[in-house]
Amino acid sequence: MQDNLPQDKKIILFDGVCNLCNGTVQFIIKHDKKDIFRFVALQSELGIEICNYIGVDRTKIDSIILYHPGVAYYYKSSAVLEIVEDLGGIYSLTGIFKIFPEKFRNYIYDYVAKNRYKWYGKKESCMIPTPELKAKFI
């Protein structure tokens, strides 16, 4: 599985039917000036395969996952902070939130994750990227 993943990119696994998650993916794509990230829906065959490979039980995790092949993976608030740090510029200032214990950050993350469908809605299926964005998805 590792062989068919780009080794020079970080992979963001996201909930493909969540409106908040899809909006976040669009935001990251727009601000990913260094072309660092690729995206995979958690519900996709590859998303399931990656989760199995890194040992994450998708049924017990309600989170975005940042996977850097061969290096590390992060989830919940740690994934968010790593992603915004990589975006650079003003977004890297959010690294200040690392001063808070991960347990506290994840409590807030979990609260938003638990309510995301109620607050932002849900799609019937995963988004289909436009032809221009297709290269960002694996």
SVG drawing of the C-alpha trace seen along z (x, -y; Angstrom):
<svg xmlns="http://www.w3.org/2000/svg" viewBox="-29 -36 38 39">
<polyline fill="none" stroke="black" stroke-width="0.4" points="0.0,0.0 2.8,-2.4 4.1,-2.1 1.1,-3.7 1.1,-6.7 3.1,-9.8 6.0,-9.8 6.6,-13.5 3.1,-14.6 1.1,-14.6 -2.3,-12.9 -5.4,-14.3 -8.1,-11.7 -11.5,-13.4 -15.2,-12.6 -16.3,-12.8 -20.0,-13.4 -19.5,-16.1 -20.1,-19.7 -17.7,-21.2 -15.0,-18.7 -15.5,-19.4 -15.4,-23.2 -12.1,-22.6 -10.6,-20.6 -11.5,-23.5 -9.9,-26.0 -6.7,-23.9 -6.5,-23.4 -6.9,-27.2 -4.1,-28.0 -1.8,-25.1 0.7,-27.3 3.5,-24.7 1.4,-21.8 2.0,-19.7 -1.3,-17.9 -3.3,-15.2 -6.8,-14.2 -8.6,-10.9 -12.2,-10.4 -12.2,-8.1 -15.1,-6.3 -13.2,-5.5 -11.4,-2.2 -8.0,-3.9 -9.1,-5.7 -10.1,-2.4 -6.9,-0.8 -4.7,-3.6 -6.6,-3.5 -6.1,0.3 -2.4,-0.1 -1.7,-2.7 -3.9,-0.8 -6.7,-3.4 -10.1,-1.9 -12.4,-4.1 -15.5,-3.0 -14.0,-4.5 -12.5,-7.7 -14.5,-10.7 -11.7,-12.7 -9.5,-14.1 -6.3,-12.2 -3.0,-13.7 -0.8,-10.9 2.8,-11.5 3.7,-8.2 6.7,-6.5 7.0,-9.3 4.0,-9.7 0.2,-10.3 -1.8,-12.7 -5.5,-13.0 -8.0,-15.3 -6.6,-18.6 -3.0,-17.6 -3.8,-16.9 -5.4,-20.3 -2.5,-22.1 0.1,-20.3 -1.9,-21.1 -2.2,-24.9 1.4,-25.0 2.3,-23.6 0.1,-26.2 2.5,-28.8 2.0,-32.5 -0.6,-33.8 -2.0,-30.3 1.2,-29.1 0.3,-31.4 -2.4,-28.9 0.6,-26.8 0.2,-28.8 -2.7,-26.3 0.0,-23.6 0.5,-25.1 -2.8,-23.6 -2.8,-19.9 -3.8,-17.6 -6.6,-16.2 -8.1,-19.7 -7.7,-20.5 -9.3,-17.2 -12.3,-17.8 -13.1,-20.9 -12.4,-19.1 -14.7,-16.2 -17.5,-18.6 -17.4,-20.1 -17.0,-16.7 -20.0,-15.3 -22.2,-18.2 -20.8,-18.8 -23.7,-17.2 -26.3,-19.0 -24.6,-22.4 -23.2,-22.1 -25.3,-19.3 -24.3,-16.2 -24.1,-15.2 -25.6,-12.0 -22.3,-11.0 -18.7,-12.1 -17.9,-15.3 -16.7,-14.8 -13.7,-17.1 -13.7,-19.3 -11.2,-18.4 -8.8,-21.2 -8.8,-19.7 -8.7,-16.0 -4.9,-16.0 -5.2,-16.8 -7.2,-13.7 -5.8,-10.1"/>
</svg>
